[in-house]
Amino acid sequence: MSNKDNARMTRERTVKAHSGWLALVIGIALIVLAVASLVLMVQALGMGVPPIAILARVGLIVLLVSAAVIVFAGLFTLQPNEARVLILFGSYRGTVSEPGFHFANPFYARHRGKAPSSSDGTAGTKAVEASKRLLGLANLSTKISLRARNFNSETLKVNDKRGNPVEIAAVVVWRVAETAQAIFDVEEFKSYVAVQAESAIRGVASHYAYDQGDDNEITLRGGGDEVAAEMTRQLQARLNIAGVKIEESRITHLAYAPEIASAMLRRQQAEAVIAARNKIVHGAVSMVEMALNELEEKAVVKLDEERRAAMVSNLLVVLCGTSEAAPVINTGTLYT
């Protein structure tokens, strides 16, 4: 991210709100005074008080009720890992993140705009539409949760490094770290996370082969920790502008696309058979060598080159065969 982009970022300012309990007591006191004034006004009507005095009492009651409403409008609560962004007539004043019962300027905005509609050009992916459904309300609150959240991506079809189509999905654990950036630097940070997460997953999948890479090459199937670290790095770079911190990202689904799955399965089976045969032959050769050495060291029998070759052939057939060998008993001499 360039220095110019960093300069455009909205920096979070932490402020402390007043205690809400004192404001609550003042609001209740104003309501009590308004009720008492109303009672006195009713009594004054029966005593023939001049109309001007009645109007004055009405004005006092209206003033007391209005003051109480304004006081109550400034009350708000915050739970642990929750924050409220204070916006006064479009100007950012700070962020309150301390949990408890608070009082702030009643004219601070309660909403920060409306959720983006499908006509604003941001629609087009399933992730965006899903995130919009999760928003619930059209008006976006100035309260933001700072808790960790999960984003489960859709199963995406991507070409890996070798051009093979694979299906991949991932889970991303994230949280809001900078409330001012999350609100003011992107249109809607939940939709932004959804879109950028899918983009990062596609980018990572296209830079690695599914499996069977070159020597020491990291693959999607075999390099779980390395691939997850690279995905986290790319996601964090994309989401810095939104004030979002990526806690963890992991691949949850990985498979070849259906159109090549059967062919790739046969290839994997063939590679497994070749690997098993290679190990069997290596072990069989070692066993034959050990048997011949033992026969020579203990002088059990002396074999010429032809009979040694025959014994090696027979032992390899027995050791490398896929079925049990049927022994043939020779009742004659060794050379008949």
Summary of the structure (lengths in Angstrom):
residues: 336
radius of gyration: 38.5
end to end distance: 85.3
largest distance: 146.6
contacts: 893
relative contact order: 0.09
helix: 49%
strand: 21%
